[in-house]
Amino acid sequence: MSRAARWIAVSAAAAASALAFAPAANAGVLVSSATDCEDRSASQVFSPWLDPANYVLAPGGTAESADQWTFTGGATIAEGQEPWNVVDDHGTRSVSLPSGSTATTDAICVGIEHPTLRFFVRSSGTNLLSSLRADVLFEDAFGNVRSLPVGLVLPSASWTPTAQMVLVVNLLPLLPGEKTAVAFRFVPQGRGTWSVDDVHVDPWRTR
C-alpha cells in the first residue's frame, strides 16, 4: 500500500471511530443548507468502466456553471469536458483548478446508502509529484464543519474516471431518515492545473 493510501486509510479509520462515539447532534451550516434530501433518480454512469453501481450527481456535478460551487484561488468554470458525455450530450465545460485553488460543491444529503464518490479528471503542467486531493466536508455532533481526505488522484493528460472514493462520514445521522449533509472539496497538490467534471455519489441502496 502506498504512503498516500495508508494516510487516507488511517484518516478514514480515525473519523469512523470518532463518529461512532459522537453525542447527540446539533445542526450547523451544512445541514441547514442541504435543502434537497429526497431520493433522486440514479444511473449506471460508470458502467463502461465495469462499475455497475448506480450514481446521482453531486450539486453542480456537471460543472456547466458556477452555480452550487464555491471557488477560491482562481478556480473557475472553463471550456472542455469529459469526452464520454455520461450526463449530457450538450455539455461543454468543467471545473478548472490551478495550483493553490480549491473548488467546493454545495451540500448534499447522504446516508449509509451513499458510500462512494467518483468523478472525471485530467491535468496539465503537472509532474509526478502532483496530485488532486478530494475532501469530504461534514459536521460533527456540535455543528462544526470538519474535513476528511477521501482520495488522491495522480496526473493524467487525458480525461479519465477516478477510482471509487469511500465516504465514512455518512455514518453520522444528523437529518431525518438517518441522513447527513456533506460537501466535496477538490484541492490541487503541487504544480499544474486540474480539470474536474461530472461529480457523482453512489447510492448503495439502489444496487
NORSUL-V289915 format. One record per pair of residues at least 6 apart in sequence whose ideal C-beta (glycine too) atoms are under 8 Angstrom apart, sorted by the first residue. I is the first residue (numbers start at 0). J is the second residue. If there is no record, write none. Layout:
BEGIN
{{I,J} {I,J}}
END
This chain:
BEGIN
{{0,8} {3,130} {3,151} {6,148} {7,148} {7,149} {7,150} {7,151} {10,147} {10,148} {11,147} {11,149} {11,165} {11,167} {14,147} {14,167} {14,168} {15,167} {15,170} {17,139} {18,167} {18,168} {18,170} {18,171} {19,170} {21,139} {21,140} {21,171} {22,140} {23,140} {24,138} {24,140} {24,142} {24,171} {24,172} {24,173} {25,140} {25,141} {25,142} {26,138} {26,142} {26,173} {27,138} {27,141} {27,142} {27,143} {27,144} {28,138} {28,142} {28,144} {29,106} {29,136} {29,137} {29,138} {29,144} {29,180} {29,181} {29,182} {30,106} {30,138} {30,142} {30,173} {30,174} {30,179} {30,180} {32,105} {32,106} {32,180} {33,105} {33,106} {33,107} {33,108} {33,174} {33,180} {35,58} {35,107} {35,108} {36,108} {36,174} {36,175} {36,176} {36,178} {38,202} {39,55} {40,55} {41,53} {41,54} {41,55} {41,202} {41,205} {42,53} {42,54} {43,50} {43,51} {43,52} {43,53} {43,54} {44,54} {44,85} {44,86} {44,197} {44,199} {45,52} {45,54} {45,85} {45,117} {45,160} {45,199} {47,83} {48,160} {50,117} {50,163} {51,206} {52,115} {52,163} {52,201} {52,203} {52,206} {53,201} {53,202} {53,205} {53,206} {54,117} {54,199} {54,200} {54,201} {54,202} {55,199} {55,200} {55,202} {56,86} {56,197} {56,198} {56,199} {56,200} {57,104} {57,107} {57,116} {57,183} {57,198} {57,199} {57,200} {58,67} {58,68} {58,104} {58,105} {58,106} {58,107} {58,182} {59,65} {59,66} {59,67} {59,68} {59,104} {59,105} {59,198} {60,86} {60,104} {60,118} {60,197} {60,198} {60,199} {61,86} {61,87} {61,90} {61,196} {61,197} {62,68} {62,76} {62,80} {62,92} {62,93} {62,94} {62,195} {62,196} {62,197} {62,198} {63,76} {63,87} {63,90} {63,91} {63,92} {64,76} {64,92} {65,75} {65,76} {67,104} {67,105} {68,76} {68,94} {68,102} {68,103} {68,104} {68,105} {69,102} {69,103} {69,105} {70,100} {70,101} {70,102} {70,103} {71,100} {71,101} {72,97} {72,99} {72,100} {72,101} {73,97} {73,99} {73,100} {74,94} {74,95} {74,96} {74,97} {74,100} {74,101} {74,102} {75,94} {75,95} {76,92} {76,93} {76,94} {76,95} {77,92} {77,93} {77,94} {77,95} {77,194} {78,91} {78,92} {79,91} {79,92} {79,93} {79,194} {80,90} {80,91} {80,92} {80,93} {80,196} {80,197} {81,93} {81,119} {81,158} {81,196} {81,197} {82,158} {83,119} {83,158} {84,90} {85,119} {85,197} {86,197} {90,196} {92,196} {93,119} {93,194} {93,195} {93,196} {94,102} {94,185} {94,194} {94,195} {94,196} {95,192} {95,193} {95,194} {96,102} {96,131} {96,185} {96,186} {96,187} {96,192} {96,193} {96,194} {96,195} {97,187} {97,192} {98,187} {98,189} {98,190} {98,191} {98,192} {99,187} {100,186} {100,187} {101,184} {101,185} {101,186} {102,184} {102,185} {102,195} {103,136} {103,182} {103,183} {103,184} {103,185} {104,182} {104,183} {104,184} {104,198} {105,182} {106,180} {106,181} {106,182} {107,180} {107,181} {107,182} {107,200} {108,174} {108,178} {108,179} {108,180} {109,166} {109,169} {109,178} {109,179} {109,180} {109,181} {109,200} {110,169} {110,172} {110,176} {110,177} {110,178} {110,179} {111,169} {111,170} {111,177} {111,203} {112,202} {112,203} {112,204} {112,205} {113,166} {113,169} {113,200} {113,201} {113,202} {113,203} {114,165} {114,166} {114,169} {114,201} {114,203} {115,163} {115,164} {115,165} {115,166} {115,200} {115,201} {115,203} {116,133} {116,135} {116,149} {116,150} {116,163} {116,164} {116,166} {116,183} {116,198} {116,199} {116,200} {116,201} {117,160} {117,161} {117,162} {117,163} {117,164} {117,199} {117,201} {118,133} {118,160} {118,161} {118,195} {118,196} {118,197} {118,198} {118,199} {119,158} {119,159} {119,160} {119,161} {119,195} {119,196} {119,197} {120,131} {120,152} {120,155} {120,158} {120,159} {120,161} {120,193} {120,194} {120,195} {120,196} {121,155} {121,156} {121,157} {121,158} {121,159} {121,193} {121,194} {122,129} {122,131} {122,154} {122,155} {122,156} {122,191} {122,192} {122,193} {122,194} {123,156} {123,191} {123,192} {123,194} {124,190} {124,191} {124,192} {125,154} {125,189} {125,190} {125,191} {125,192} {125,193} {126,154} {126,189} {126,190} {126,191} {127,154} {128,189} {129,154} {129,187} {129,188} {129,189} {129,190} {129,191} {130,151} {130,152} {130,153} {130,154} {130,187} {130,188} {130,189} {131,151} {131,152} {131,185} {131,186} {131,187} {131,188} {131,193} {131,195} {132,148} {132,150} {132,151} {132,152} {132,185} {132,186} {132,187} {132,188} {133,148} {133,149} {133,150} {133,151} {133,152} {133,161} {133,164} {133,183} {133,184} {133,185} {133,186} {134,146} {134,147} {134,148} {134,149} {134,183} {134,184} {134,185} {134,186} {135,146} {135,147} {135,149} {135,166} {135,168} {135,181} {135,182} {135,183} {135,184} {136,144} {136,145} {136,146} {136,181} {136,182} {136,183} {136,184} {137,144} {137,145} {137,146} {137,147} {137,168} {137,171} {137,179} {137,180} {137,181} {138,144} {138,145} {138,171} {138,173} {138,179} {138,180} {139,145} {139,171} {140,171} {145,168} {146,184} {147,167} {147,168} {149,164} {149,165} {149,166} {150,161} {150,162} {150,164} {151,188} {152,161} {152,193} {154,191} {158,194} {158,196} {163,201} {166,181} {166,200} {168,179} {168,181} {169,179} {169,181} {171,179} {172,178} {172,179} {173,179} {173,180} {174,180} {183,198} {185,193} {185,195} {187,193}}
END
